[in-house]
């Protein structure tokens, strides 16, 4: 699904840090109520894999979607999917094609879904991205579901807000740790030993970096 710009909204590359998205939503002056229907909630699944070369997009997508399906079981079904391949979590949603397409669909009267579900927090958000996106979801009456809170996020609950903040900082730290380990391996200029692999951040556990040129690889 190609990302499309909405009327009055800056192009994805022009939205510095994605901060224009909530402002644009407020400027539309319209709020849509979610219609849940008789069959429960209709979910849009969002997922992401950062490095197509060193992570298997098929396996990663399947794992994320399976977790999302398990989370919404009994509450509704997934009817749409947005999945970014080859884009870092540090990029704002406006600069990830499928995330931007999801945002563009929020204002569509016939979008066909009422809530967003993610299989892993860090696949969707990093640092303060959640704080930037939550007002936009709430503006359109869209629920956000994540395994870390066991279901729907309450945008006004203090404990949920603190959890999202902590997860954002953790996600940001993991990126920093990953970059440090990549530079360390680059200096070694050899195949990583098992003892080194065991101490890698979780983001690297399933990734086998190249023997040479590893300095050019980033998550």
C-alpha positions in Angstrom: 0.0 0.0 0.0 1.6 3.2 -1.1 1.8 6.1 1.4 -0.4 9.1 0.3 -0.3 12.7 1.6 -3.5 14.0 3.1 -4.8 17.5 2.2 -3.2 20.1 4.3 -0.6 17.7 5.6 3.2 18.2 4.8 4.8 15.4 2.8 6.4 12.7 4.8 9.9 14.0 4.3 8.9 17.5 5.4 7.4 16.5 8.7 10.4 17.0 11.0 10.4 14.2 13.6 6.8 13.5 12.8 5.7 16.3 15.0 3.4 17.8 12.4 1.1 14.8 12.5 -0.8 15.6 15.7 -1.0 19.3 14.6 -2.5 18.3 11.3 -5.0 16.0 12.9 -6.2 18.8 15.2 -6.4 21.2 12.2 -8.9 19.0 10.4 -11.4 19.8 13.1 -13.3 16.5 12.7 -13.4 13.5 15.1 -14.6 10.1 13.9 -16.2 7.7 16.3 -15.0 4.1 15.9 -17.8 1.7 14.8 -17.1 -1.7 16.3 -19.9 -3.7 14.6 -21.4 -6.9 15.8 -18.2 -9.0 15.1 -16.0 -7.2 17.6 -13.2 -4.8 16.8 -11.6 -4.6 13.4 -7.9 -4.3 13.8 -5.1 -3.0 11.5 -1.8 -4.8 12.3 1.4 -2.7 12.2 4.8 -4.3 12.1 8.3 -3.5 11.1 11.7 -5.1 10.5 14.7 -2.8 10.3 17.4 -4.6 8.3 16.3 -6.7 5.4 19.8 -8.1 4.9 20.5 -9.4 8.4 17.0 -10.2 9.7 14.5 -12.4 7.9 11.5 -10.3 7.2 9.2 -13.3 6.7 10.1 -14.9 10.0 9.9 -11.6 11.9 6.6 -10.6 10.3 5.1 -14.0 11.2 6.2 -13.8 14.8 4.9 -10.2 15.2 1.6 -11.1 13.6 1.1 -14.2 15.6 1.6 -12.2 18.8 -0.9 -9.6 17.6 -3.4 -12.3 16.7 -3.1 -13.9 20.1 -3.6 -10.5 21.8 -6.8 -9.7 20.0 -8.3 -13.2 20.2 -11.8 -12.9 21.5 -12.0 -9.2 21.0 -12.0 -8.9 17.2 -10.0 -9.8 14.1 -7.2 -8.3 12.0 -8.5 -7.0 8.7 -5.6 -4.9 7.4 -1.9 -5.0 7.6 0.9 -2.4 7.3 4.4 -3.7 7.5 7.6 -1.7 7.0 10.8 -3.6 5.8 14.2 -2.0 6.0 13.3 1.0 8.2 14.8 1.8 11.6 12.6 2.3 14.7 14.3 5.7 15.1 12.5 7.0 12.0 9.2 8.8 12.8 6.1 7.3 11.4 5.9 10.0 8.7 9.2 8.6 7.2 8.2 4.9 7.2 6.1 4.2 4.1 3.6 1.8 5.6 3.3 3.7 8.9 2.7 6.8 6.9 0.0 4.9 4.9 -1.6 3.9 8.1 -1.7 7.5 9.3 -3.2 8.6 5.9 -5.9 6.0 6.3 -7.1 7.4 9.6 -9.1 10.1 8.0 -10.7 7.8 5.4 -14.4 7.2 6.0 -14.1 3.7 4.5 -10.8 2.7 6.1 -12.5 -0.5 7.4 -10.8 -0.8 10.9 -11.3 0.6 14.4 -8.1 -0.2 16.2 -4.4 -0.7 15.7 -2.5 -3.7 17.1 1.2 -4.3 17.3 3.1 -7.4 18.2 6.1 -5.8 19.8 6.3 -2.3 21.2 9.8 -1.6 19.7 8.6 -2.4 16.2 6.3 0.6 16.3 7.8 3.1 18.7 11.1 4.5 20.0 12.0 7.3 22.4 9.1 9.8 22.5 7.3 8.6 19.4 4.3 7.2 21.3 3.7 10.5 22.9 3.6 12.1 19.5 1.2 9.5 18.0 -1.2 8.9 20.8 -3.1 12.2 20.4 -3.6 11.4 16.7 -5.1 8.0 17.4 -7.3 9.4 20.1 -8.4 12.2 17.8 -9.9 9.7 15.4 -11.2 7.3 18.1 -8.7 4.6 17.2 -7.7 2.2 20.0 -4.1 1.0 20.3 -3.4 -2.5 21.5 0.0 -3.8 22.6 1.2 -7.0 24.4 3.2 -4.9 27.0 -0.1 -3.7 28.6 -2.0 -6.9 27.8 -4.4 -5.3 25.4 -5.8 -1.8 24.8 -3.8 1.2 25.9 -5.8 3.7 28.0 -4.5 7.0 26.7 -5.5 8.7 30.0 -4.3 6.2 32.5 -1.2 7.3 34.3 0.2 3.8 34.7 -0.1 3.1 31.0 1.5 6.4 30.1 4.5 5.6 32.4 4.8 2.2 30.9 4.9 3.6 27.4 7.5 6.2 28.4 9.7 3.5 30.0 9.4 1.3 26.9 10.3 4.2 24.7 13.5 4.9 26.7 14.3 1.2 26.8 13.9 1.0 23.0 16.2 4.0 22.5 18.9 2.5 24.9 18.8 -0.8 23.0 19.6 1.0 19.7 22.6 2.8 21.5 23.8 -0.5 22.9 23.5 -2.2 19.5 25.6 0.4 17.8 28.3 0.1 20.5 28.5 -3.7 20.0 28.6 -3.3 16.2 31.6 -0.9 16.5 33.3 -3.3 18.9 32.9 -6.2 16.5 34.2 -4.0 13.7 37.3 -3.4 15.6 37.8 -7.1 16.2 37.6 -7.6 12.4 36.9 -11.3 12.9 34.0 -13.7 13.3 32.3 -13.0 16.6 32.9 -15.7 19.3 30.1 -17.4 21.2 31.0 -15.5 24.4 30.6 -12.2 22.6 27.3 -13.2 21.0 25.9 -14.2 24.4 26.4 -10.7 25.7 24.8 -9.0 22.7 21.6 -7.0 23.1 18.5 -9.0 22.3 18.2 -7.1 19.0 21.4 -8.8 17.8 20.8 -12.3 19.1 19.1 -13.5 15.9 21.4 -11.6 13.5 24.6 -12.8 12.1 26.7 -9.8 11.0 29.1 -10.0 8.1 32.8 -10.8 8.9 34.0 -7.7 7.2 32.3 -4.4 6.6 30.2 -4.7 9.7 30.8 -1.1 10.5 28.4 -0.2 7.7 25.5 -2.2 9.2 23.1 -0.6 11.7 19.8 -1.8 13.1 
